[in-house]
Structures are given as C-alpha cells and as structure tokens.
Amino acid sequence: MGHDISAYIKTKSTPKDSFDNEVAYFRIGAFNTTRQRLFYGTLRGSDVANGGVSGNGSRLEFTRGDIENAISACKYYLDDTSSLQDTILDNPIGDESTKEMFISMFQELLPNSGSIVDESKPTTEEIREHIADVWKFHEDILSEYDFIRSMDDSAQIQIYFG
C-alpha cells in the first residue's frame, strides 16, 4: 500500500491510455502522513486523488502554472518550515477516515505494528527532506514538459495517483 504518483506529458500523438512516457515518479508510504500532506498540500487540486492510504486511481491534468505554484510553495516552506504546522501539517486532507480505518485494522491484526504506523512528530530536517523530494518531482515534470512542448505545442501534464 502507498501512493505511487506518476507524471506524464501527453500529446495528440500519445495513445489515450498510454503509460509509456513517465517523466517523474513520487512515492508516499501508506501511513506517512507528513509526506502525504506536504505533497497534496502543495499541488492545488490534487487532494481529490488522495484515497487515504493510497491514491484513488485518478488521472488529473495540470497546467504549467499549477506545477510552478507547487514549486513556489515548496520554496516558501523550505524557507519557513514553522508555517507548515498551521497551513498543511495540522490540516487533514483527502480521505483521512479511510486511513484511520486501515490503521485500526492493522493494529488489531498486528498488535506490534507500531513500526508500520509511526505517529511521531517529524523533525524539521525530515520535513525539509520531504519538501525537497516534492520539489524535485515538480522540477522533473517542468523540465520534460518544456522540452516536449518545444517540439509539440499540444503537450499536457497528466498525473496518475495510484
């Protein structure tokens, strides 16, 4: 279980259901609430694809501006990690009830599952590492998008949330 998020640049010549041209990949462990909230909290509109312990299988399109805004958010939060508590880390997103159900189920089935579900408060350094990972994901998308768009102006950014 977990969030396997893949970005693709689609053009008119790309088969509709093709997954052949992945340009960026991002992984969030099923119970890594910090990483989950940072990712979905910085990419506006992506929270509808958050299924709690994984993505919900959605494919969403984003503009270059959406990705630029996510990068700007990452830059802001790297400079001011204290503002994360109020804006992203303390605010539930997506289907938190599904995640809570899975946590309860794991704890019943595996009483010693504390290592699976780590509810400790992340350190500033851990938060900064997660933000840097989110930032890299978005930078990879823009790099490929700009390259492909220079050859085909029909290029679109599509992200799959598995």
Secondary structure, DSSP 8 states (H G I E B T S, - for coil): -EEEEEEEEE-TTS-TT----EEEEEEEETT-HHHHHHHHHHSTTGGGGB-SSSB-S-EEEE-HHHHHHHHHHHHHHHH-GGGHIIIIITS--S-HHHHHHHHHHHHHH-TTGGGTS--S---HHHHHHHHHHHHHHHHHHHHHHHHHHHH-TT-EEEEEE-
